[in-house]
Amino acid sequence: MLRLILDRGSVAIPSESMFLIDLDGRKPAPDVLREAWNHPRVRLWKLAGEPPAIPAGLSREEAYRFAVSAPFVAYAEREGKTRWGDKTPAYIGYIDRLAAIWPDARFVVLVRDGRDVALSVMKVPFGANNVWAAARSWAGAIRRGRQAARRYPDRVLTVRYEDVVGHPEEEVQKICRFLELEYNPAMLAIEETDRTKVTEDQAGWFTNVWVGITTDAVGKWRTEMTPHQRQVFESVAGQELRELGYETSGASASRSLAPAYAVHDAAMRTVNFVRLRLVQERGREVRQVVKRKLARL
């Protein structure tokens, strides 16, 4: 939602890039540029032609920055814009790296009640597969976002999803001021956005955005989560919920079921890997995904 809002303004934001996790910064800049330009996620942007040549006389740091910026720059130029951004949730764990590559970059951390997040991610083949795993994942991301805000207080803005959908004009204006973007009321009409802005293989996961900005998805956990699920979530991530101003019941569930939840999540991740990476995507990103998994071991 926020990506489409900002993209309707003066900044171009393509679909998730992911390639910054996969690149080997030790390689020469021309190799980095070639890998970035041909990354499976970047190919979905349908950039024309070959990557640009790296200008002569750049330092190693400057050449690397040019290489990893090139796909974004090309995408923005195609959209008739000079500024670009990125919306990749996985990058919440790589803020230090991104801040070093782009010293002028600013970061918007969009947070949402983790219980509503859990209800969403458990329905898609790339997220946590039960409420315990969803709570662990969400709480970890919240902690990393808060750490980034402490390290870069002038470069990180934390915004609540509930505030954006409840007071879109006020909140988007605040975001635009932080990003030094000109605000236009038309930015809020995301239901009028060209639907090709969402890649074809992900279109079924983000149907709600075409309804427009609405509060309908706020607090779904109140009616769609069982009491036990709420207790499990709060047992894992209650502190993070409270720190962000979300109400909690104070109830907790036994931690004895944690191993069973972990086994279930791991088993379903294997099933979903086959379903998503091999069947739906036809192996498009298998090598990169396996490499990421091995790096976390």
C-alpha positions in Angstrom: 0.0 0.0 0.0 2.7 2.5 1.0 4.8 1.6 -1.9 2.0 2.4 -4.3 1.1 5.6 -2.5 4.7 7.0 -2.9 5.1 5.6 -6.4 2.1 7.7 -7.4 4.2 10.7 -6.5 7.7 11.8 -7.7 9.6 8.7 -6.7 9.7 5.4 -8.6 9.4 2.2 -6.5 9.5 -1.1 -8.3 8.5 -4.5 -6.9 10.8 -6.0 -4.2 14.4 -6.2 -5.4 16.0 -8.7 -3.0 19.2 -8.7 -5.0 21.1 -6.6 -2.4 21.0 -9.7 -0.1 22.3 -12.0 -2.8 25.2 -10.0 -4.2 28.8 -10.6 -3.2 30.4 -7.2 -2.5 33.8 -8.7 -2.8 33.4 -9.1 -6.6 34.5 -6.5 -9.1 31.9 -3.8 -9.7 31.2 -4.9 -13.3 30.4 -8.4 -12.1 28.1 -7.0 -9.4 26.3 -4.8 -11.9 25.8 -7.8 -14.2 24.4 -9.9 -11.4 22.1 -7.2 -10.2 20.8 -6.4 -13.6 20.1 -10.1 -14.3 18.7 -11.0 -10.9 15.4 -12.9 -11.1 13.6 -10.1 -9.2 15.0 -7.4 -11.4 14.0 -9.3 -14.5 10.4 -8.8 -13.4 10.9 -5.1 -13.9 11.4 -5.7 -17.6 14.2 -3.2 -18.1 15.2 -2.7 -21.7 18.7 -3.3 -23.1 22.0 -4.0 -21.4 23.2 -2.5 -18.1 25.1 0.8 -18.4 28.9 0.9 -18.4 30.5 1.9 -15.1 32.1 5.3 -15.5 35.9 5.4 -15.4 37.7 7.0 -12.4 35.3 5.9 -9.7 36.6 4.6 -6.4 35.8 1.0 -5.5 33.0 2.3 -3.2 31.6 4.6 -5.8 31.7 1.9 -8.5 29.8 -0.5 -6.2 27.2 2.1 -5.5 26.8 2.8 -9.2 26.4 -1.0 -9.9 23.7 -1.6 -7.3 21.9 1.6 -8.1 21.8 1.0 -11.9 18.6 -1.1 -12.0 16.7 1.3 -9.9 17.9 4.3 -11.9 16.9 2.6 -15.1 13.5 1.8 -13.7 13.0 5.4 -12.5 14.0 6.8 -15.9 11.5 4.5 -17.7 8.8 5.9 -15.3 9.9 9.5 -16.1 11.3 10.1 -12.7 14.7 11.1 -11.2 14.3 9.6 -7.7 13.8 6.0 -6.8 13.1 3.9 -3.7 12.7 0.3 -2.7 10.2 -1.7 -0.7 11.7 -5.0 0.4 10.7 -6.1 3.9 13.7 -8.5 4.2 16.0 -5.5 4.1 15.0 -4.6 7.7 17.9 -6.8 8.8 20.4 -5.0 6.5 19.9 -1.3 7.3 23.6 -0.8 8.2 24.6 -2.1 4.8 22.1 0.0 3.0 23.0 3.1 5.0 26.7 2.6 4.1 26.0 2.2 0.4 23.8 5.2 0.2 24.8 7.8 2.8 21.9 10.1 1.9 19.2 7.3 2.0 16.3 7.6 4.3 14.3 4.7 5.6 10.6 4.4 6.5 9.8 1.5 8.8 6.1 0.7 8.5 4.8 -1.4 11.4 1.5 -3.0 12.0 -0.2 -4.9 14.8 1.6 -8.2 14.7 -1.5 -10.2 15.2 -3.0 -8.8 12.0 0.3 -9.4 10.3 0.2 -13.1 11.5 -3.2 -13.5 9.9 -1.9 -12.3 6.6 1.4 -14.1 6.4 -0.1 -17.5 7.4 -2.2 -17.3 4.2 0.8 -17.0 1.8 3.5 -19.5 0.8 6.4 -17.3 1.8 5.7 -16.5 5.5 5.4 -18.1 8.9 3.0 -21.1 9.0 1.6 -20.8 12.5 1.0 -18.1 15.1 4.1 -18.9 17.2 6.4 -18.7 14.2 4.6 -15.5 13.0 5.1 -13.9 16.4 8.8 -14.7 16.5 9.3 -13.3 13.0 7.3 -10.1 13.6 9.0 -9.4 17.0 12.4 -9.9 15.5 11.7 -7.5 12.7 10.3 -4.9 15.1 13.4 -5.1 17.2 15.6 -4.6 14.2 13.6 -1.6 13.1 13.9 -0.1 16.5 17.6 -0.7 16.6 17.9 1.0 13.2 15.9 4.0 14.5 18.3 4.3 17.5 21.4 4.1 15.3 20.1 6.5 12.6 17.6 8.8 14.4 17.7 11.4 11.5 17.4 8.8 8.8 14.7 6.4 10.0 11.0 7.2 10.4 8.7 4.7 12.0 5.1 4.8 11.0 2.1 2.7 12.1 0.0 1.1 9.4 -3.1 1.8 11.5 -2.3 5.6 11.5 -1.7 5.6 7.7 -5.1 4.1 6.9 -6.9 6.0 9.6 -5.4 9.4 8.7 -3.9 9.0 5.3 -3.5 12.6 4.3 -1.8 13.6 7.5 0.5 10.6 7.7 1.5 10.6 4.0 2.3 14.3 4.3 4.5 13.5 7.2 6.3 10.8 5.3 6.7 13.1 2.3 8.3 15.8 4.5 10.7 13.2 5.9 11.6 12.0 2.4 11.7 15.5 1.0 9.0 14.6 -1.6 6.3 16.9 -2.8 2.9 15.7 -1.6 0.0 15.4 -4.0 -3.6 14.3 -2.9 -3.7 12.1 -5.9 -1.0 9.9 -4.3 -3.8 8.5 -2.0 -5.9 7.1 -4.9 -4.0 3.8 -5.1 -7.1 2.1 -6.5 -6.5 4.0 -9.7 -2.9 2.6 -10.0 -1.9 0.6 -13.1 -2.3 -3.0 -11.9 0.9 -4.1 -13.6 2.7 -2.3 -10.8 2.1 -5.5 -8.9 3.9 -8.4 -10.6 1.7 -11.0 -12.1 2.8 -13.9 -9.9 2.1 -11.8 -6.7 -1.2 -10.3 -7.9 -3.3 -12.8 -6.0 -1.6 -11.9 -2.7 -2.3 -8.2 -2.7 -5.9 -7.8 -3.9 -6.9 -5.6 -1.0 -4.9 -2.6 -2.3 -7.2 -2.2 -5.3 -10.0 -1.4 -2.9 -8.2 1.7 -1.9 -7.0 2.9 1.5 -9.3 1.5 4.1 -9.4 0.6 7.8 -11.2 -2.6 7.1 -8.1 -4.7 7.8 -7.4 -3.1 11.1 -8.0 -5.3 14.2 -8.9 -8.4 12.2 -7.3 -10.5 15.0 -10.1 -9.6 17.3 -12.6 -11.7 15.4 -10.3 -14.0 13.3 -7.9 -15.3 16.0 -8.9 -17.8 18.6 -8.2 -17.0 22.2 -5.4 -19.5 22.3 -3.8 -18.0 19.2 -3.9 -14.6 20.9 -2.3 -16.0 24.0 0.5 -17.7 22.0 1.2 -14.5 20.1 1.4 -12.4 23.2 3.6 -14.9 25.0 6.2 -14.5 22.3 5.7 -10.8 21.2 3.7 -9.1 23.9 6.5 -6.8 24.9 6.9 -5.5 21.3 3.2 -5.0 20.9 3.1 -2.9 24.1 6.1 -0.9 23.1 4.4 0.1 19.9 1.2 1.1 21.7 -0.9 -1.9 20.8 -3.2 -3.3 23.5 -2.6 -6.7 25.0 -4.6 -8.8 27.4 -1.7 -9.9 29.5 -2.6 -13.5 29.0 0.1 -16.0 28.2 0.2 -19.5 26.8 2.4 -22.4 27.9 5.8 -22.4 26.1 5.8 -26.2 26.1 4.2 -26.3 22.7 7.1 -24.2 21.1 9.0 -27.3 19.8 5.8 -28.6 18.1 5.1 -25.2 16.5 8.8 -25.0 15.3 8.6 -28.5 13.8 5.3 -27.6 12.1 6.6 -24.4 10.7 9.8 -26.1 9.3 7.8 -28.8 7.7 5.4 -26.4 6.0 8.3 -24.2 4.8 9.5 -27.2 2.9 6.1 -27.8 1.4 5.8 -24.2 0.5 9.2 -24.0 -1.0 8.2 -26.7 -3.5 4.8 -25.0 -4.0 6.1 -21.5 -4.5 9.7 -21.8 -5.8 9.4 -24.9 -7.9 5.8 -24.9 -9.1 4.6 -21.4 -9.2 7.9 -19.6 -10.0 9.2 -22.6 -12.0 12.6 -22.5 -10.3 13.2 -18.8 -11.1 14.8 -17.9 -7.8 15.7 -21.3 -6.3 19.5 -20.7 -6.4 19.2 -17.4 -4.6 16.7 -18.7 -2.0 18.9 -21.7 -1.2 21.9 -19.5 -0.8 20.0 -17.2 1.6 18.9 -20.2 3.7 22.5 -21.5 3.9 23.8 -18.1 4.9 21.5 -18.1 7.9 22.8 -21.5 9.2 
